[in-house]
Amino acid sequence: METKIELQGVKKRFGPKVVLDGVDLKVGKGESVVIIGGSGTGKSVTIKSVLGILRPDSGKIFVDSQDTTHISGRAREAVLKKFGMLFQGAALFDSLPVWENVAFALIQGRGMARRKAREIAIEKLAKVGLGPEVANLSPSELSGGMQKRVGLARAIAADPEILFFDEPTTGLDPIMADVINDLIVSTVKDLGVTAVSITHDMTSARKISDRIAMLYKGKIIWQGPTASIDTSGNEYVDQFIHGRAEGPIKMEVRG
Amino acid sequence: MNVFASIGALFLTFLGEVGRLTTFTINAVTAIVRPPFYWRLLAQQFMRIGWFSLPVVGLTAFFTGGALALQIFIGGNRYGAEAIVPQIVVLGITRELGPVIAGLMVAGRVAAAIAAEIGTMRVTEQIDALTTLSTNPVKYLVVPRLVAAVISMPILVGIADAIGVFGGYIVSTKSLNFNGAVYLKNTTDFVTNHDVISGLVKAAVFGFIIALMGCYSGFNSRGGAQGVGTATTNAVVSSSILILAANYLLTSILFNT
């Protein structure tokens, strides 16, 4: 399988706190990888490093075999055109109506005429199960689940090759969470994109992934096909997927 | 606790802050001249920063001009120099009070609003979202505010100058028995282009400070509602102090003393 994203020994620390301690991960083209791990284990930092929002202290990151670790400015913007991201809190621009949020990359990035961009936005909204009547609403008028759907529509609007999902089901009721999971699976399959998600919701992880990697103390301690997660033989993974307080993972109560 | 260690730590924090602010300023200023330009956002910021500040700035200028006339009249009276009111009012308003008071009012209104808006965007990951949509947050958020503030402030201060002089005129003619025509003639004969222009130059600098500190505080806000609150306070306090410090510096440069 062709490698789409590769991280080699990525390290990142904030002051004295080491967050990533040499992360190695390969994501193949068209593959859906889920990174699991407890809160504060560096899941968000990992994907933000790939996006260039954070700079790793050492290590290398490749996207389509291009070293993107230290690029910035226009070169970075060009690489980012390959990406779409769904944020944990949807991160919709509250100063813009729903349709302009969805069409943002088209209008700002590609200079598309607003009328045309609006049509495409409504098309993308339909793909995530939202009707044209929400197009002119403000994001604050939507429920959490609807905001996530708009966030997803925005992420796929510019036809990205890679999609990142940051805790896609956090804060949603179980039914809405499943709706979002289904949407993620269908968009990933339909668009043939490479997907990387981070979550601690195991139901979601099992449903949306081809492969699971577990991050613990800044390192990938286990990775394998989703079907093999129950027979990983790794006691850290077992503790996490069964949600047990007792085990090798000790919660740091004092951060 | 070692006193010297804490003083040293404080000093290092201060240096770090100065460094970060300098980097931010350089990024913002270089972004102004690089495309893409967001004209729609610029127009929106002119409305918010310039147009909606007019009532506040106009009212404060009016009352300041009025109070200034009263004070000069009372003070001048001690030397039999009360006739000097129109000259001192126009000088005080155009050179100092117009730009400084407008600057402080706009700092309270605009720097706070900018910091709160950008700070909320920061903590809700909207700024990261801009990046992932291949949009440079500095160009998209900072440049329109900076340009709008630098251009709006001199216009606001020009208007404040006129209203301030008018406030002095009203007080002088209505309650201090000045002759209106003589008052205006003394004003226009006395004031020079340099008086007015120096005030407008100050205004542009203050506009820059206000937008810069608003954006900088917003960009660096951390940790939810409380962080945004702190950012807003910092924006107002730091821009007000910088305005007053810059005012002294500019006065000594512009009037060559």
Interface residues (C-beta under 8 A of the other chain):
Chain A: K48 L51 G52 I53 E77 A78 L80 K81 F83 G84 M85 F87 Q88 G89 A91 L92 F93 D94 S95 F104 A105 Q108 G109 R154 A158 F164
Chain B: P36 Y38 E117 M121 T124 E125 Q126 D128 A129 T131 T132 L133 S134 T135 N136 Y140
